[in-house]
Amino acid sequence: MNKLPQKVAREIEAVPQLDAFMASFLEAQDVRDSSKDTYRKGLKQFLLWLKGTGIAAPSRQTILDYKNAIKEKGLSSYTVSAYIVIVRKFFDWLESTRGLPNIARGIKGAKRARGFRKDPLTLPQVKELLSSIERINVIGQRDYALINLLIRTGLRTVEVIQANTEDIRQQGGEALFYIRGKGRDEKDEFVVLTPETLKPIHEYLKARGNGKKDVPLFESLSDRNLGGRLTTRTLRNIVKGRLRAIGIENDRLTAHSLRHTAVTLALQAGASVQEAQAMARHANINTTLIYSHNIDRVRDAPERKIDVLLSDAKPADGIRR
């Protein structure tokens, strides 16, 4: 393994000193607190690995070894890439502020699999899921309004968690739901709430009985957090619980699947790729095109054409079917 010059090695060999560098690095990042927390967790993972392996003078090979080590843990390519990006940012900063060699420059993350990590629900599954939720109490009304909203608008779970009742506004005779989108600082993006989406929300809010405007749109009903904002974990558990109730137990069908479901349903219903992109607020249209490609691939499957050809083909002379 290549070693750094002795002087440089002494500067970064001690994990406690790297911890001090980490604190300064985090302070220098112009990102949200949630992103800083992600950076902190990622760097702690790297520093603990360094300490566990006893590497005193990390080199470029060290970063490659770390990448292989986290891949061997069975983490997704997305998670592996996220860890490597954080380490790369850290050493970029060390180079620019401390003059240390950037041993992580050019290290790539894991190659991501094509497509998405979660699957959409089929149309029959969507109908069964919604019809299975009894709205005889506030829990059922909340869960129906929540899941129905996700399916019909493609919102991200965190966007729903952050929403307040005042974020539903009227504009030009239409109900719009303003949300803080991915990477945004303000609630300046919106989805359209059709009557089929808005009515269950109003029914839930009426049953809940809290008419204030600055309260969470969807509240917790548990004893430990009664009236508080739903957590992401709680929202995921609500969706998973409702899926289990109709016999769906699949790691690839989760709360995030409802976002994929919305985009898929929009395209199947005749929306253009550009219209679906606007609803999902994909920064890159190529993301939306993945959905379109998958739909076309299944609809126009050549495998079925092979079946037709073989079923119609006459057997050759002397050859039985």
Secondary structure in CASP SS format (residue, H / E / C, confidence):
PFRMAT SS
TARGET T0000
AUTHOR 0000-0000-0000
METHOD secondary structure of the structure
MODEL  1
M C 1.00
N C 1.00
K C 1.00
L C 1.00
P C 1.00
Q H 1.00
K H 1.00
V H 1.00
A H 1.00
R H 1.00
E H 1.00
I H 1.00
E C 1.00
A C 1.00
V H 1.00
P H 1.00
Q H 1.00
L H 1.00
D H 1.00
A H 1.00
F H 1.00
M H 1.00
A H 1.00
S H 1.00
F H 1.00
L H 1.00
E H 1.00
A H 1.00
Q C 1.00
D C 1.00
V C 1.00
R C 1.00
D H 1.00
S H 1.00
S H 1.00
K H 1.00
D H 1.00
T H 1.00
Y H 1.00
R H 1.00
K H 1.00
G H 1.00
L H 1.00
K H 1.00
Q H 1.00
F H 1.00
L H 1.00
L H 1.00
W H 1.00
L H 1.00
K H 1.00
G H 1.00
T H 1.00
G C 1.00
I C 1.00
A C 1.00
A C 1.00
P C 1.00
S C 1.00
R H 1.00
Q H 1.00
T H 1.00
I H 1.00
L H 1.00
D H 1.00
Y H 1.00
K H 1.00
N H 1.00
A H 1.00
I H 1.00
K H 1.00
E C 1.00
K C 1.00
G C 1.00
L C 1.00
S C 1.00
S H 1.00
Y H 1.00
T H 1.00
V H 1.00
S H 1.00
A H 1.00
Y H 1.00
I H 1.00
V H 1.00
I H 1.00
V H 1.00
R H 1.00
K H 1.00
F H 1.00
F H 1.00
D H 1.00
W H 1.00
L H 1.00
E H 1.00
S H 1.00
T H 1.00
R H 1.00
G C 1.00
L C 1.00
P C 1.00
N C 1.00
I C 1.00
A C 1.00
R C 1.00
G C 1.00
I C 1.00
K C 1.00
G C 1.00
A C 1.00
K C 1.00
R C 1.00
A C 1.00
R C 1.00
G C 1.00
F C 1.00
R C 1.00
K C 1.00
D C 1.00
P C 1.00
L C 1.00
T C 1.00
L H 1.00
P H 1.00
Q H 1.00
V H 1.00
K H 1.00
E H 1.00
L H 1.00
L H 1.00
S H 1.00
S H 1.00
I C 1.00
E C 1.00
R C 1.00
I C 1.00
N C 1.00
V H 1.00
I H 1.00
G H 1.00
Q H 1.00
R H 1.00
D H 1.00
Y H 1.00
A H 1.00
L H 1.00
I H 1.00
N H 1.00
L H 1.00
L H 1.00
I H 1.00
R H 1.00
T H 1.00
G C 1.00
L C 1.00
R C 1.00
T H 1.00
V H 1.00
E H 1.00
V H 1.00
I H 1.00
Q C 1.00
A C 1.00
N E 1.00
T H 1.00
E H 1.00
D H 1.00
I E 1.00
R E 1.00
Q E 1.00
Q E 1.00
G C 1.00
G C 1.00
E E 1.00
A E 1.00
L E 1.00
F E 1.00
Y E 1.00
I E 1.00
R C 1.00
G C 1.00
K C 1.00
G C 1.00
R C 1.00
D C 1.00
E C 1.00
K C 1.00
D C 1.00
E E 1.00
F E 1.00
V E 1.00
V E 1.00
L E 1.00
T C 1.00
P H 1.00
E H 1.00
T H 1.00
L H 1.00
K H 1.00
P H 1.00
I H 1.00
H H 1.00
E H 1.00
Y H 1.00
L H 1.00
K H 1.00
A H 1.00
R H 1.00
G C 1.00
N C 1.00
G C 1.00
K C 1.00
K C 1.00
D C 1.00
V C 1.00
P E 1.00
L C 1.00
F C 1.00
E E 1.00
S C 1.00
L C 1.00
S C 1.00
D H 1.00
R H 1.00
N H 1.00
L C 1.00
G C 1.00
G C 1.00
R E 1.00
L C 1.00
T C 1.00
T H 1.00
R H 1.00
T H 1.00
L H 1.00
R H 1.00
N H 1.00
I H 1.00
V H 1.00
K H 1.00
G H 1.00
R H 1.00
L H 1.00
R H 1.00
A H 1.00
I C 1.00
G C 1.00
I C 1.00
E C 1.00
N C 1.00
D C 1.00
R C 1.00
L C 1.00
T C 1.00
A C 1.00
H C 1.00
S H 1.00
L H 1.00
R H 1.00
H H 1.00
T H 1.00
A H 1.00
V H 1.00
T H 1.00
L H 1.00
A H 1.00
L H 1.00
Q H 1.00
A C 1.00
G C 1.00
A C 1.00
S C 1.00
V H 1.00
Q H 1.00
E H 1.00
A H 1.00
Q H 1.00
A H 1.00
M H 1.00
A H 1.00
R C 1.00
H C 1.00
A C 1.00
N C 1.00
I H 1.00
N H 1.00
T H 1.00
T H 1.00
L H 1.00
I H 1.00
Y H 1.00
S H 1.00
H H 1.00
N H 1.00
I H 1.00
D H 1.00
R H 1.00
V H 1.00
R H 1.00
D C 1.00
A C 1.00
P H 1.00
E H 1.00
R H 1.00
K H 1.00
I H 1.00
D H 1.00
V H 1.00
L H 1.00
L H 1.00
S H 1.00
D H 1.00
A C 1.00
K C 1.00
P C 1.00
A C 1.00
D C 1.00
G C 1.00
I C 1.00
R C 1.00
R C 1.00
END
